[in-house]
């Protein structure tokens, strides 16, 4: 159902466009470039040739990348919703 001057399905098209934009942004994220390391920068284990070919510029082995991604990232304590509770403190 469209509202105002919008055509039918305009909301769905906007949602799909937003999703497409976000996917394009994620794909464009900076990837490692340059020569791949033959050994992991953290644990010194050899990086398999297949991984070096698949991810140009790789510097870490799969185990170290997995461990790094599993770490909990600390976030700032900012309440972006500006609730009353955060304003009273």
PyMOL Python script that loads the backbone (N, CA, C, O; Angstrom):
from pymol import cmd

cmd.read_pdbstr("""\
ATOM      1  N   UNK A   1       0.847  -1.163   0.000  1.00  0.00           N
ATOM      2  CA  UNK A   1       0.000   0.000   0.000  1.00  0.00           C
ATOM      3  C   UNK A   1       0.901   1.237   0.000  1.00  0.00           C
ATOM      4  O   UNK A   1       1.810   1.362   0.821  1.00  0.00           O
ATOM      5  N   UNK A   2       0.632   2.131  -0.924  1.00  0.00           N
ATOM      6  CA  UNK A   2       1.415   3.350  -1.018  1.00  0.00           C
ATOM      7  C   UNK A   2       0.690   4.487  -0.326  1.00  0.00           C
ATOM      8  O   UNK A   2      -0.533   4.468  -0.195  1.00  0.00           O
ATOM      9  N   UNK A   3       1.436   5.459   0.109  1.00  0.00           N
ATOM     10  CA  UNK A   3       0.827   6.614   0.752  1.00  0.00           C
ATOM     11  C   UNK A   3       1.269   7.878   0.053  1.00  0.00           C
ATOM     12  O   UNK A   3       2.421   7.984  -0.368  1.00  0.00           O
ATOM     13  N   UNK A   4       0.372   8.839  -0.078  1.00  0.00           N
ATOM     14  CA  UNK A   4       0.729  10.097  -0.724  1.00  0.00           C
ATOM     15  C   UNK A   4       1.009   9.896  -2.194  1.00  0.00           C
ATOM     16  O   UNK A   4       0.227   9.264  -2.904  1.00  0.00           O
ATOM     17  N   UNK A   5       2.136  10.439  -2.654  1.00  0.00           N
ATOM     18  CA  UNK A   5       2.482  10.363  -4.064  1.00  0.00           C
ATOM     19  C   UNK A   5       3.312   9.130  -4.400  1.00  0.00           C
ATOM     20  O   UNK A   5       3.675   8.921  -5.558  1.00  0.00           O
ATOM     21  N   UNK A   6       3.610   8.319  -3.402  1.00  0.00           N
ATOM     22  CA  UNK A   6       4.442   7.136  -3.639  1.00  0.00           C
ATOM     23  C   UNK A   6       3.642   6.053  -4.352  1.00  0.00           C
ATOM     24  O   UNK A   6       2.441   5.894  -4.136  1.00  0.00           O
ATOM     25  N   UNK A   7       4.337   5.317  -5.204  1.00  0.00           N
ATOM     26  CA  UNK A   7       3.676   4.227  -5.920  1.00  0.00           C
ATOM     27  C   UNK A   7       3.587   2.994  -5.032  1.00  0.00           C
ATOM     28  O   UNK A   7       4.253   2.914  -4.000  1.00  0.00           O
ATOM     29  N   UNK A   8       2.759   2.031  -5.439  1.00  0.00           N
ATOM     30  CA  UNK A   8       2.636   0.779  -4.686  1.00  0.00           C
ATOM     31  C   UNK A   8       3.985   0.077  -4.645  1.00  0.00           C
ATOM     32  O   UNK A   8       4.685   0.003  -5.655  1.00  0.00           O
ATOM     33  N   UNK A   9       4.354  -0.447  -3.455  1.00  0.00           N
ATOM     34  CA  UNK A   9       5.601  -1.172  -3.288  1.00  0.00           C
ATOM     35  C   UNK A   9       6.803  -0.277  -3.046  1.00  0.00           C
ATOM     36  O   UNK A   9       7.935  -0.760  -3.017  1.00  0.00           O
ATOM     37  N   UNK A  10       6.580   1.018  -2.873  1.00  0.00           N
ATOM     38  CA  UNK A  10       7.693   1.941  -2.682  1.00  0.00           C
ATOM     39  C   UNK A  10       8.459   1.646  -1.395  1.00  0.00           C
ATOM     40  O   UNK A  10       9.682   1.780  -1.358  1.00  0.00           O
ATOM     41  N   UNK A  11       7.757   1.252  -0.354  1.00  0.00           N
ATOM     42  CA  UNK A  11       8.417   0.951   0.913  1.00  0.00           C
ATOM     43  C   UNK A  11       9.318  -0.264   0.755  1.00  0.00           C
ATOM     44  O   UNK A  11      10.452  -0.263   1.236  1.00  0.00           O
ATOM     45  N   UNK A  12       8.830  -1.287   0.093  1.00  0.00           N
ATOM     46  CA  UNK A  12       9.634  -2.489  -0.139  1.00  0.00           C
ATOM     47  C   UNK A  12      10.863  -2.172  -0.983  1.00  0.00           C
ATOM     48  O   UNK A  12      11.951  -2.688  -0.726  1.00  0.00           O
ATOM     49  N   UNK A  13      10.687  -1.329  -1.984  1.00  0.00           N
ATOM     50  CA  UNK A  13      11.822  -0.955  -2.829  1.00  0.00           C
ATOM     51  C   UNK A  13      12.868  -0.197  -2.021  1.00  0.00           C
ATOM     52  O   UNK A  13      14.068  -0.399  -2.206  1.00  0.00           O
ATOM     53  N   UNK A  14      12.414   0.671  -1.128  1.00  0.00           N
ATOM     54  CA  UNK A  14      13.358   1.429  -0.307  1.00  0.00           C
ATOM     55  C   UNK A  14      14.123   0.505   0.638  1.00  0.00           C
ATOM     56  O   UNK A  14      15.327   0.673   0.833  1.00  0.00           O
ATOM     57  N   UNK A  15      13.431  -0.464   1.221  1.00  0.00           N
ATOM     58  CA  UNK A  15      14.087  -1.424   2.112  1.00  0.00           C
ATOM     59  C   UNK A  15      15.120  -2.230   1.336  1.00  0.00           C
ATOM     60  O   UNK A  15      16.244  -2.417   1.801  1.00  0.00           O
ATOM     61  N   UNK A  16      14.742  -2.706   0.156  1.00  0.00           N
ATOM     62  CA  UNK A  16      15.673  -3.480  -0.666  1.00  0.00           C
ATOM     63  C   UNK A  16      16.872  -2.632  -1.084  1.00  0.00           C
ATOM     64  O   UNK A  16      17.997  -3.130  -1.122  1.00  0.00           O
ATOM     65  N   UNK A  17      16.643  -1.363  -1.398  1.00  0.00           N
ATOM     66  CA  UNK A  17      17.748  -0.480  -1.773  1.00  0.00           C
ATOM     67  C   UNK A  17      18.687  -0.260  -0.588  1.00  0.00           C
ATOM     68  O   UNK A  17      19.907  -0.232  -0.754  1.00  0.00           O
ATOM     69  N   UNK A  18      18.120  -0.105   0.598  1.00  0.00           N
ATOM     70  CA  UNK A  18      18.956   0.084   1.792  1.00  0.00           C
ATOM     71  C   UNK A  18      19.805  -1.154   2.062  1.00  0.00           C
ATOM     72  O   UNK A  18      20.983  -1.043   2.400  1.00  0.00           O
ATOM     73  N   UNK A  19      19.210  -2.317   1.913  1.00  0.00           N
ATOM     74  CA  UNK A  19      19.949  -3.567   2.113  1.00  0.00           C
ATOM     75  C   UNK A  19      21.050  -3.697   1.066  1.00  0.00           C
ATOM     76  O   UNK A  19      22.174  -4.084   1.385  1.00  0.00           O
ATOM     77  N   UNK A  20      20.727  -3.373  -0.181  1.00  0.00           N
ATOM     78  CA  UNK A  20      21.727  -3.429  -1.246  1.00  0.00           C
ATOM     79  C   UNK A  20      22.888  -2.477  -1.000  1.00  0.00           C
ATOM     80  O   UNK A  20      24.043  -2.823  -1.247  1.00  0.00           O
ATOM     81  N   UNK A  21      22.582  -1.271  -0.512  1.00  0.00           N
ATOM     82  CA  UNK A  21      23.639  -0.302  -0.199  1.00  0.00           C
ATOM     83  C   UNK A  21      24.551  -0.823   0.909  1.00  0.00           C
ATOM     84  O   UNK A  21      25.772  -0.687   0.832  1.00  0.00           O
ATOM     85  N   UNK A  22      23.959  -1.412   1.930  1.00  0.00           N
ATOM     86  CA  UNK A  22      24.755  -1.927   3.047  1.00  0.00           C
ATOM     87  C   UNK A  22      25.636  -3.096   2.597  1.00  0.00           C
ATOM     88  O   UNK A  22      26.796  -3.190   2.998  1.00  0.00           O
ATOM     89  N   UNK A  23      25.091  -3.977   1.770  1.00  0.00           N
ATOM     90  CA  UNK A  23      25.886  -5.093   1.250  1.00  0.00           C
ATOM     91  C   UNK A  23      27.052  -4.581   0.401  1.00  0.00           C
ATOM     92  O   UNK A  23      28.161  -5.107   0.488  1.00  0.00           O
ATOM     93  N   UNK A  24      26.806  -3.566  -0.411  1.00  0.00           N
ATOM     94  CA  UNK A  24      27.882  -2.995  -1.225  1.00  0.00           C
ATOM     95  C   UNK A  24      28.948  -2.366  -0.334  1.00  0.00           C
ATOM     96  O   UNK A  24      30.140  -2.471  -0.624  1.00  0.00           O
ATOM     97  N   UNK A  25      28.525  -1.713   0.746  1.00  0.00           N
ATOM     98  CA  UNK A  25      29.484  -1.103   1.663  1.00  0.00           C
ATOM     99  C   UNK A  25      30.351  -2.164   2.333  1.00  0.00           C
ATOM    100  O   UNK A  25      31.560  -1.986   2.484  1.00  0.00           O
ATOM    101  N   UNK A  26      29.720  -3.275   2.733  1.00  0.00           N
ATOM    102  CA  UNK A  26      30.476  -4.347   3.375  1.00  0.00           C
ATOM    103  C   UNK A  26      31.461  -5.000   2.409  1.00  0.00           C
ATOM    104  O   UNK A  26      32.574  -5.352   2.799  1.00  0.00           O
ATOM    105  N   UNK A  27      31.057  -5.162   1.158  1.00  0.00           N
ATOM    106  CA  UNK A  27      31.949  -5.773   0.170  1.00  0.00           C
ATOM    107  C   UNK A  27      33.131  -4.867  -0.141  1.00  0.00           C
ATOM    108  O   UNK A  27      34.209  -5.348  -0.488  1.00  0.00           O
ATOM    109  N   UNK A  28      32.933  -3.564  -0.020  1.00  0.00           N
ATOM    110  CA  UNK A  28      33.982  -2.606  -0.345  1.00  0.00           C
ATOM    111  C   UNK A  28      34.955  -2.382   0.804  1.00  0.00           C
ATOM    112  O   UNK A  28      35.918  -1.629   0.661  1.00  0.00           O
ATOM    113  N   UNK A  29      34.716  -3.024   1.936  1.00  0.00           N
ATOM    114  CA  UNK A  29      35.628  -2.857   3.075  1.00  0.00           C
ATOM    115  C   UNK A  29      37.040  -3.218   2.676  1.00  0.00           C
ATOM    116  O   UNK A  29      37.268  -4.085   1.832  1.00  0.00           O
ATOM    117  N   UNK A  30      37.969  -2.545   3.290  1.00  0.00           N
ATOM    118  CA  UNK A  30      39.370  -2.744   2.948  1.00  0.00           C
ATOM    119  C   UNK A  30      39.827  -4.149   3.308  1.00  0.00           C
ATOM    120  O   UNK A  30      39.634  -4.618   4.430  1.00  0.00           O
ATOM    121  N   UNK A  31      40.419  -4.789   2.359  1.00  0.00           N
ATOM    122  CA  UNK A  31      40.968  -6.132   2.557  1.00  0.00           C
ATOM    123  C   UNK A  31      42.486  -6.050   2.593  1.00  0.00           C
ATOM    124  O   UNK A  31      43.070  -5.070   2.130  1.00  0.00           O
ATOM    125  N   UNK A  32      43.130  -7.086   3.146  1.00  0.00           N
ATOM    126  CA  UNK A  32      44.597  -7.080   3.136  1.00  0.00           C
ATOM    127  C   UNK A  32      45.125  -7.030   1.704  1.00  0.00           C
ATOM    128  O   UNK A  32      44.565  -7.658   0.805  1.00  0.00           O
ATOM    129  N   UNK A  33      46.179  -6.298   1.506  1.00  0.00           N
ATOM    130  CA  UNK A  33      46.800  -6.209   0.186  1.00  0.00           C
ATOM    131  C   UNK A  33      48.296  -6.459   0.327  1.00  0.00           C
ATOM    132  O   UNK A  33      48.844  -6.450   1.429  1.00  0.00           O
ATOM    133  N   UNK A  34      48.930  -6.679  -0.790  1.00  0.00           N
ATOM    134  CA  UNK A  34      50.373  -6.886  -0.776  1.00  0.00           C
ATOM    135  C   UNK A  34      50.732  -8.353  -0.697  1.00  0.00           C
ATOM    136  O   UNK A  34      49.905  -9.236  -0.923  1.00  0.00           O
ATOM    137  N   UNK A  35      51.973  -8.581  -0.373  1.00  0.00           N
ATOM    138  CA  UNK A  35      52.513  -9.937  -0.297  1.00  0.00           C
ATOM    139  C   UNK A  35      52.030 -10.635   0.977  1.00  0.00           C
ATOM    140  O   UNK A  35      52.085 -10.060   2.064  1.00  0.00           O
ATOM    141  N   UNK A  36      51.565 -11.859   0.837  1.00  0.00           N
ATOM    142  CA  UNK A  36      51.140 -12.647   1.990  1.00  0.00           C
ATOM    143  C   UNK A  36      52.357 -13.129   2.779  1.00  0.00           C
ATOM    144  O   UNK A  36      53.414 -13.403   2.211  1.00  0.00           O
ATOM    145  N   UNK A  37      52.190 -13.225   4.074  1.00  0.00           N
ATOM    146  CA  UNK A  37      53.248 -13.777   4.917  1.00  0.00           C
ATOM    147  C   UNK A  37      53.268 -15.291   4.751  1.00  0.00           C
ATOM    148  O   UNK A  37      52.227 -15.905   4.519  1.00  0.00           O
ATOM    149  N   UNK A  38      54.439 -15.890   4.866  1.00  0.00           N
ATOM    150  CA  UNK A  38      54.527 -17.350   4.807  1.00  0.00           C
ATOM    151  C   UNK A  38      54.284 -17.952   6.183  1.00  0.00           C
ATOM    152  O   UNK A  38      53.894 -19.114   6.303  1.00  0.00           O
ATOM    153  N   UNK A  39      54.519 -17.146   7.232  1.00  0.00           N
ATOM    154  CA  UNK A  39      54.295 -17.606   8.603  1.00  0.00           C
ATOM    155  C   UNK A  39      53.427 -16.576   9.333  1.00  0.00           C
ATOM    156  O   UNK A  39      53.496 -15.379   9.053  1.00  0.00           O
ATOM    157  N   UNK A  40      52.625 -17.052  10.254  1.00  0.00           N
ATOM    158  CA  UNK A  40      51.700 -16.206  11.013  1.00  0.00           C
ATOM    159  C   UNK A  40      52.474 -15.137  11.800  1.00  0.00           C
ATOM    160  O   UNK A  40      53.520 -15.417  12.386  1.00  0.00           O
ATOM    161  N   UNK A  41      51.942 -13.915  11.800  1.00  0.00           N
ATOM    162  CA  UNK A  41      52.586 -12.809  12.501  1.00  0.00           C
ATOM    163  C   UNK A  41      52.464 -12.935  14.017  1.00  0.00           C
ATOM    164  O   UNK A  41      53.222 -12.298  14.749  1.00  0.00           O
ATOM    165  N   UNK A  42      51.523 -13.745  14.498  1.00  0.00           N
ATOM    166  CA  UNK A  42      51.337 -13.884  15.941  1.00  0.00           C
ATOM    167  C   UNK A  42      51.954 -15.153  16.513  1.00  0.00           C
ATOM    168  O   UNK A  42      52.644 -15.104  17.531  1.00  0.00           O
ATOM    169  N   UNK A  43      51.708 -16.292  15.863  1.00  0.00           N
ATOM    170  CA  UNK A  43      52.156 -17.562  16.456  1.00  0.00           C
ATOM    171  C   UNK A  43      53.323 -18.210  15.710  1.00  0.00           C
ATOM    172  O   UNK A  43      53.835 -19.239  16.151  1.00  0.00           O
ATOM    173  N   UNK A  44      53.749 -17.628  14.596  1.00  0.00           N
ATOM    174  CA  UNK A  44      54.885 -18.127  13.813  1.00  0.00           C
ATOM    175  C   UNK A  44      54.629 -19.458  13.105  1.00  0.00           C
ATOM    176  O   UNK A  44      55.556 -20.038  12.539  1.00  0.00           O
ATOM    177  N   UNK A  45      53.388 -19.953  13.126  1.00  0.00           N
ATOM    178  CA  UNK A  45      53.062 -21.189  12.403  1.00  0.00           C
ATOM    179  C   UNK A  45      53.001 -20.905  10.904  1.00  0.00           C
ATOM    180  O   UNK A  45      52.649 -19.796  10.502  1.00  0.00           O
ATOM    181  N   UNK A  46      53.339 -21.888  10.074  1.00  0.00           N
ATOM    182  CA  UNK A  46      53.262 -21.667   8.619  1.00  0.00           C
ATOM    183  C   UNK A  46      51.813 -21.455   8.163  1.00  0.00           C
ATOM    184  O   UNK A  46      50.895 -22.118   8.647  1.00  0.00           O
ATOM    185  N   UNK A  47      51.626 -20.532   7.235  1.00  0.00           N
ATOM    186  CA  UNK A  47      50.301 -20.299   6.648  1.00  0.00           C
ATOM    187  C   UNK A  47      50.233 -21.127   5.370  1.00  0.00           C
ATOM    188  O   UNK A  47      51.094 -20.982   4.502  1.00  0.00           O
ATOM    189  N   UNK A  48      49.220 -21.999   5.233  1.00  0.00           N
ATOM    190  CA  UNK A  48      49.125 -22.849   4.043  1.00  0.00           C
ATOM    191  C   UNK A  48      49.061 -22.030   2.748  1.00  0.00           C
ATOM    192  O   UNK A  48      48.497 -20.936   2.719  1.00  0.00           O
ATOM    193  N   UNK A  49      49.636 -22.568   1.704  1.00  0.00           N
ATOM    194  CA  UNK A  49      49.676 -21.865   0.418  1.00  0.00           C
ATOM    195  C   UNK A  49      48.274 -21.578  -0.108  1.00  0.00           C
ATOM    196  O   UNK A  49      48.035 -20.528  -0.705  1.00  0.00           O
ATOM    197  N   UNK A  50      47.344 -22.510   0.113  1.00  0.00           N
ATOM    198  CA  UNK A  50      45.969 -22.302  -0.354  1.00  0.00           C
ATOM    199  C   UNK A  50      45.359 -21.054   0.289  1.00  0.00           C
ATOM    200  O   UNK A  50      44.647 -20.302  -0.377  1.00  0.00           O
ATOM    201  N   UNK A  51      45.631 -20.828   1.573  1.00  0.00           N
ATOM    202  CA  UNK A  51      45.109 -19.635   2.258  1.00  0.00           C
ATOM    203  C   UNK A  51      45.782 -18.380   1.715  1.00  0.00           C
ATOM    204  O   UNK A  51      45.126 -17.353   1.536  1.00  0.00           O
ATOM    205  N   UNK A  52      47.064 -18.453   1.455  1.00  0.00           N
ATOM    206  CA  UNK A  52      47.789 -17.288   0.921  1.00  0.00           C
ATOM    207  C   UNK A  52      47.272 -16.888  -0.453  1.00  0.00           C
ATOM    208  O   UNK A  52      47.237 -15.705  -0.790  1.00  0.00           O
ATOM    209  N   UNK A  53      46.871 -17.879  -1.245  1.00  0.00           N
ATOM    210  CA  UNK A  53      46.309 -17.588  -2.568  1.00  0.00           C
ATOM    211  C   UNK A  53      44.875 -17.071  -2.459  1.00  0.00           C
ATOM    212  O   UNK A  53      44.468 -16.188  -3.213  1.00  0.00           O
ATOM    213  N   UNK A  54      44.115 -17.628  -1.517  1.00  0.00           N
ATOM    214  CA  UNK A  54      42.708 -17.243  -1.372  1.00  0.00           C
ATOM    215  C   UNK A  54      42.557 -15.835  -0.797  1.00  0.00           C
ATOM    216  O   UNK A  54      41.638 -15.107  -1.175  1.00  0.00           O
ATOM    217  N   UNK A  55      43.450 -15.447   0.112  1.00  0.00           N
ATOM    218  CA  UNK A  55      43.373 -14.134   0.769  1.00  0.00           C
ATOM    219  C   UNK A  55      44.705 -13.419   0.564  1.00  0.00           C
ATOM    220  O   UNK A  55      45.609 -13.542   1.391  1.00  0.00           O
ATOM    221  N   UNK A  56      44.829 -12.673  -0.534  1.00  0.00           N
ATOM    222  CA  UNK A  56      46.092 -11.967  -0.772  1.00  0.00           C
ATOM    223  C   UNK A  56      46.395 -10.988   0.367  1.00  0.00           C
ATOM    224  O   UNK A  56      45.514 -10.262   0.827  1.00  0.00           O
ATOM    225  N   UNK A  57      47.634 -10.982   0.806  1.00  0.00           N
ATOM    226  CA  UNK A  57      48.043 -10.081   1.882  1.00  0.00           C
ATOM    227  C   UNK A  57      47.770 -10.616   3.274  1.00  0.00           C
ATOM    228  O   UNK A  57      47.861  -9.872   4.251  1.00  0.00           O
ATOM    229  N   UNK A  58      47.435 -11.900   3.381  1.00  0.00           N
ATOM    230  CA  UNK A  58      47.109 -12.487   4.686  1.00  0.00           C
ATOM    231  C   UNK A  58      48.343 -12.487   5.586  1.00  0.00           C
ATOM    232  O   UNK A  58      49.458 -12.746   5.133  1.00  0.00           O
ATOM    233  N   UNK A  59      48.125 -12.192   6.865  1.00  0.00           N
ATOM    234  CA  UNK A  59      49.235 -12.122   7.809  1.00  0.00           C
ATOM    235  C   UNK A  59      49.056 -13.052   9.003  1.00  0.00           C
ATOM    236  O   UNK A  59      49.995 -13.281   9.766  1.00  0.00           O
ATOM    237  N   UNK A  60      47.834 -13.594   9.164  1.00  0.00           N
ATOM    238  CA  UNK A  60      47.555 -14.473  10.299  1.00  0.00           C
ATOM    239  C   UNK A  60      47.031 -15.812   9.815  1.00  0.00           C
ATOM    240  O   UNK A  60      46.392 -15.909   8.767  1.00  0.00           O
ATOM    241  N   UNK A  61      47.318 -16.854  10.609  1.00  0.00           N
ATOM    242  CA  UNK A  61      46.776 -18.180  10.304  1.00  0.00           C
ATOM    243  C   UNK A  61      45.297 -18.222  10.700  1.00  0.00           C
ATOM    244  O   UNK A  61      44.800 -17.317  11.371  1.00  0.00           O
ATOM    245  N   UNK A  62      44.613 -19.265  10.284  1.00  0.00           N
ATOM    246  CA  UNK A  62      43.183 -19.387  10.556  1.00  0.00           C
ATOM    247  C   UNK A  62      42.909 -19.418  12.059  1.00  0.00           C
ATOM    248  O   UNK A  62      41.962 -18.786  12.526  1.00  0.00           O
ATOM    249  N   UNK A  63      43.725 -20.143  12.815  1.00  0.00           N
ATOM    250  CA  UNK A  63      43.506 -20.232  14.267  1.00  0.00           C
ATOM    251  C   UNK A  63      43.603 -18.860  14.941  1.00  0.00           C
ATOM    252  O   UNK A  63      42.775 -18.530  15.791  1.00  0.00           O
ATOM    253  N   UNK A  64      44.593 -18.068  14.572  1.00  0.00           N
ATOM    254  CA  UNK A  64      44.771 -16.749  15.189  1.00  0.00           C
ATOM    255  C   UNK A  64      43.644 -15.794  14.792  1.00  0.00           C
ATOM    256  O   UNK A  64      43.185 -15.001  15.614  1.00  0.00           O
ATOM    257  N   UNK A  65      43.202 -15.867  13.544  1.00  0.00           N
ATOM    258  CA  UNK A  65      42.085 -15.022  13.105  1.00  0.00           C
ATOM    259  C   UNK A  65      40.814 -15.404  13.849  1.00  0.00           C
ATOM    260  O   UNK A  65      40.058 -14.536  14.284  1.00  0.00           O
ATOM    261  N   UNK A  66      40.580 -16.707  13.995  1.00  0.00           N
ATOM    262  CA  UNK A  66      39.396 -17.176  14.708  1.00  0.00           C
ATOM    263  C   UNK A  66      39.429 -16.714  16.156  1.00  0.00           C
ATOM    264  O   UNK A  66      38.416 -16.261  16.688  1.00  0.00           O
ATOM    265  N   UNK A  67      40.580 -16.825  16.790  1.00  0.00           N
ATOM    266  CA  UNK A  67      40.727 -16.395  18.183  1.00  0.00           C
ATOM    267  C   UNK A  67      40.508 -14.887  18.313  1.00  0.00           C
ATOM    268  O   UNK A  67      39.839 -14.434  19.241  1.00  0.00           O
ATOM    269  N   UNK A  68      41.063 -14.122  17.395  1.00  0.00           N
ATOM    270  CA  UNK A  68      40.909 -12.665  17.431  1.00  0.00           C
ATOM    271  C   UNK A  68      39.441 -12.266  17.238  1.00  0.00           C
ATOM    272  O   UNK A  68      38.948 -11.363  17.915  1.00  0.00           O
ATOM    273  N   UNK A  69      38.750 -12.935  16.320  1.00  0.00           N
ATOM    274  CA  UNK A  69      37.344 -12.612  16.073  1.00  0.00           C
ATOM    275  C   UNK A  69      36.441 -13.014  17.238  1.00  0.00           C
ATOM    276  O   UNK A  69      35.381 -12.421  17.436  1.00  0.00           O
ATOM    277  N   UNK A  70      36.860 -14.019  18.007  1.00  0.00           N
ATOM    278  CA  UNK A  70      36.040 -14.503  19.119  1.00  0.00           C
ATOM    279  C   UNK A  70      36.141 -13.613  20.351  1.00  0.00           C
ATOM    280  O   UNK A  70      35.280 -13.667  21.229  1.00  0.00           O
ATOM    281  N   UNK A  71      37.188 -12.794  20.420  1.00  0.00           N
ATOM    282  CA  UNK A  71      37.340 -11.915  21.582  1.00  0.00           C
ATOM    283  C   UNK A  71      36.187 -10.932  21.662  1.00  0.00           C
ATOM    284  O   UNK A  71      35.700 -10.425  20.652  1.00  0.00           O
ATOM    285  N   UNK A  72      35.771 -10.682  22.874  1.00  0.00           N
ATOM    286  CA  UNK A  72      34.692  -9.722  23.088  1.00  0.00           C
ATOM    287  C   UNK A  72      35.251  -8.319  22.902  1.00  0.00           C
ATOM    288  O   UNK A  72      36.271  -7.961  23.491  1.00  0.00           O
ATOM    289  N   UNK A  73      34.578  -7.537  22.085  1.00  0.00           N
ATOM    290  CA  UNK A  73      35.026  -6.169  21.860  1.00  0.00           C
ATOM    291  C   UNK A  73      34.348  -5.259  22.869  1.00  0.00           C
ATOM    292  O   UNK A  73      33.126  -5.279  23.015  1.00  0.00           O
ATOM    293  N   UNK A  74      35.141  -4.470  23.555  1.00  0.00           N
ATOM    294  CA  UNK A  74      34.606  -3.524  24.518  1.00  0.00           C
ATOM    295  C   UNK A  74      33.997  -2.345  23.773  1.00  0.00           C
ATOM    296  O   UNK A  74      34.583  -1.806  22.834  1.00  0.00           O
ATOM    297  N   UNK A  75      32.835  -1.970  24.207  1.00  0.00           N
ATOM    298  CA  UNK A  75      32.163  -0.829  23.596  1.00  0.00           C
ATOM    299  C   UNK A  75      32.035   0.273  24.629  1.00  0.00           C
ATOM    300  O   UNK A  75      32.027   0.019  25.833  1.00  0.00           O
ATOM    301  N   UNK A  76      31.937   1.474  24.154  1.00  0.00           N
ATOM    302  CA  UNK A  76      31.775   2.617  25.043  1.00  0.00           C
ATOM    303  C   UNK A  76      30.438   2.548  25.765  1.00  0.00           C
ATOM    304  O   UNK A  76      29.486   1.956  25.257  1.00  0.00           O
ATOM    305  N   UNK A  77      30.362   3.142  26.928  1.00  0.00           N
ATOM    306  CA  UNK A  77      29.141   3.113  27.720  1.00  0.00           C
ATOM    307  C   UNK A  77      28.179   4.244  27.387  1.00  0.00           C
ATOM    308  O   UNK A  77      27.541   4.797  28.283  1.00  0.00           O
ATOM    309  N   UNK A  78      28.071   4.589  26.125  1.00  0.00           N
ATOM    310  CA  UNK A  78      27.192   5.685  25.729  1.00  0.00           C
ATOM    311  C   UNK A  78      25.812   5.131  25.450  1.00  0.00           C
ATOM    312  O   UNK A  78      25.648   4.184  24.681  1.00  0.00           O
ATOM    313  N   UNK A  79      24.825   5.732  26.082  1.00  0.00           N
ATOM    314  CA  UNK A  79      23.442   5.345  25.829  1.00  0.00           C
ATOM    315  C   UNK A  79      22.911   6.259  24.737  1.00  0.00           C
ATOM    316  O   UNK A  79      22.569   7.413  24.999  1.00  0.00           O
ATOM    317  N   UNK A  80      22.841   5.751  23.520  1.00  0.00           N
ATOM    318  CA  UNK A  80      22.430   6.578  22.393  1.00  0.00           C
ATOM    319  C   UNK A  80      20.924   6.806  22.369  1.00  0.00           C
ATOM    320  O   UNK A  80      20.446   7.653  21.615  1.00  0.00           O
ATOM    321  N   UNK A  81      20.191   6.093  23.150  1.00  0.00           N
ATOM    322  CA  UNK A  81      18.750   6.276  23.177  1.00  0.00           C
ATOM    323  C   UNK A  81      18.333   7.455  24.026  1.00  0.00           C
ATOM    324  O   UNK A  81      17.188   7.899  23.944  1.00  0.00           O
ATOM    325  N   UNK A  82      19.230   7.969  24.834  1.00  0.00           N
ATOM    326  CA  UNK A  82      18.973   9.120  25.703  1.00  0.00           C
ATOM    327  C   UNK A  82      17.763   8.875  26.599  1.00  0.00           C
ATOM    328  O   UNK A  82      16.871   9.717  26.707  1.00  0.00           O
ATOM    329  N   UNK A  83      17.749   7.728  27.229  1.00  0.00           N
ATOM    330  CA  UNK A  83      16.640   7.427  28.129  1.00  0.00           C
ATOM    331  C   UNK A  83      16.738   8.268  29.386  1.00  0.00           C
ATOM    332  O   UNK A  83      17.791   8.833  29.683  1.00  0.00           O
ATOM    333  N   UNK A  84      15.653   8.351  30.117  1.00  0.00           N
ATOM    334  CA  UNK A  84      15.637   9.129  31.353  1.00  0.00           C
ATOM    335  C   UNK A  84      16.681   8.610  32.343  1.00  0.00           C
ATOM    336  O   UNK A  84      17.348   9.394  33.019  1.00  0.00           O
ATOM    337  N   UNK A  85      16.817   7.293  32.423  1.00  0.00           N
ATOM    338  CA  UNK A  85      17.763   6.716  33.384  1.00  0.00           C
ATOM    339  C   UNK A  85      19.180   7.211  33.126  1.00  0.00           C
ATOM    340  O   UNK A  85      19.911   7.505  34.072  1.00  0.00           O
ATOM    341  N   UNK A  86      19.579   7.309  31.853  1.00  0.00           N
ATOM    342  CA  UNK A  86      20.942   7.754  31.557  1.00  0.00           C
ATOM    343  C   UNK A  86      21.109   9.227  31.859  1.00  0.00           C
ATOM    344  O   UNK A  86      22.213   9.666  32.178  1.00  0.00           O
ATOM    345  N   UNK A  87      20.042  10.000  31.767  1.00  0.00           N
ATOM    346  CA  UNK A  87      20.132  11.440  32.029  1.00  0.00           C
ATOM    347  C   UNK A  87      20.149  11.753  33.501  1.00  0.00           C
ATOM    348  O   UNK A  87      20.623  12.815  33.904  1.00  0.00           O
ATOM    349  N   UNK A  88      19.633  10.838  34.323  1.00  0.00           N
ATOM    350  CA  UNK A  88      19.563  11.082  35.753  1.00  0.00           C
ATOM    351  C   UNK A  88      20.876  10.795  36.451  1.00  0.00           C
ATOM    352  O   UNK A  88      21.088  11.268  37.567  1.00  0.00           O
ATOM    353  N   UNK A  89      21.766  10.033  35.827  1.00  0.00           N
ATOM    354  CA  UNK A  89      23.016   9.646  36.466  1.00  0.00           C
ATOM    355  C   UNK A  89      24.028  10.753  36.461  1.00  0.00           C
ATOM    356  O   UNK A  89      25.137  10.579  36.966  1.00  0.00           O
TER     357      UNK A  89
END
""", "prot")
cmd.dss("prot")
cmd.show_as("cartoon", "prot")
cmd.util.cbc("prot")
cmd.orient("prot")
